[in-house]
Amino acid sequence: MTSNTKQSKALVHAAFVAGLCSIVYELLIATTVSYFLGDSVTYFSLTIGLYMAAMGAGSYCSKYVSGNLVTHFLLLEVLLAAVGGLSVPMLYLSYVAGDVFIPTYVVCTLAVGFLIGMEIPFLTRLMEDFQALKSNIANILSFDYVGALIATIAFPFFLLPNFGNYQSSLILGLINLSIVVVVARYFKAELSGSKSKVKTVCIAVFLVLALGIVMTKFALERWDDALFNGRIVHAEQTVYQKIVITQERDDTRMFLNGNIQFSSVDEHRYHEALVVYPMAYIAQPVKRVLLLGAGDGLAVKQLLKYDGIQEIVLVDLDQRVVELAQENPYLTRLNENSLEHKKVTLVQGDAFGYLDENTQAFDLIISDLPDPNNISLARLYTRHFYRLLSTRLTQNGVFVTQATSPYYATKAYWSIVNTIRSAGFSVVTPYHSDIPSFGNWGFVMAAVDASSIMQEPRTLASTQYLNEDMLASMRIFAKDVMYEDAEVNRIDKPILLDYYLEGWRTYGY
């Protein structure tokens, strides 16, 4: 193989790896911001826009670079490996720091985009000695796009599940450095006196990235310690979310993507409002119950108080949440091993998909899904979802859902209420409860047939919080938490997401 052929193949390798790394850097940055701030549509759109604009600026500025093009290209790749590889760790660090998170996000996105924008013009100019212009551009872009295709497949199915976004960023930086190693090997003569400089900075960046990979567990543990109150007793990144369990004195807490799911000090208030309240008003005997979410087993614990219930089907997207609820001693102590009960059937899957495929009817459906802080969750609060859900109720079946805070996210709460009303439920009952770790929290109970819900409650099951005298008062809302004109949430117009983010940001969340 001739020297020219080897050099040409080295540049093709560079184009392939450049395409692979560039798209993953973009996905990693956007995913990290969406994890922390929600609103994935906004931040993915913003990331793409900033990225493309910066790439255009980089491409334009590349024409002013002259001299030893091989040296400039390799130094560019070293810098890109450093900035791209460290972008997610820098975002994690800035999130803990507070007000610098968004500026860090913008700077990282622009910097990575600018450097990537310079890559293709450099590669095209380097290939001029080997091919005609039309073949040159075609080959460079084709391999760049193939790399991007492989990256978009590898990111959700391999990188994120196996390494998480933090470590994936560092790994991509090392992959990016392979361009420097391969090109430098076959362009020794062109490097001339700059070979030592390129080698030194490449080794330095390699050591930083490699150390970052080795120290990932330590770094994330320190990050978790800075972010969460209490001693962290479990932390892991699943395919879907970051799970953290903390313990402080007698208070065990679970967080998903930084959002509290429960506190053992007051979880009984939340789960009694979610389960015991509707059970007090359901007219018909409840034999079959469907739980959407609730993988921690705490709602199941409440349902098992009722001997008449014959089957509880729990559908949760993240299998690891359910597994932790079955094996983690902090959780099994709280849920009293409820998920091991013979009445309970566990299903791993999406709530929407389960309702669409399953045709069995339930006397009670309880939605204990996470708050609608991103587009994928907001679709589980749409009119289409509630209409589908209503077809899975028995003739006198009842539906209840948690519905975020009517105090902190007033418009979001009433949007959920109005969306349920618009889905064909003839009786819709909004109610709320005070839960110290959450604040004032809202729920909605609904039925297609008005006779399914009694006017007066039956005697309550064993409770720690609820009593019969307070049930009627839970339906009373203060004037400053009313917004009954909130729009209906639809799949094609997820207004709920805007309402939700607007409400919580008002209070600094």
Beta strands, then each sheet from edge to edge (+ up, - down):
strand 1: 231-237
strand 2: 242-248
strand 3: 251-256
strand 4: 259-263
strand 5: 288-293
strand 6: 311-316
strand 7: 344-348
strand 8: 362-368
strand 9: 393-402
strand 10: 427-435
strand 11: 439-447
sheet 1: 1+ 2- 3+ 4-
sheet 2: 7+ 6+ 5+ 8+ 9+ 11- 10+
end
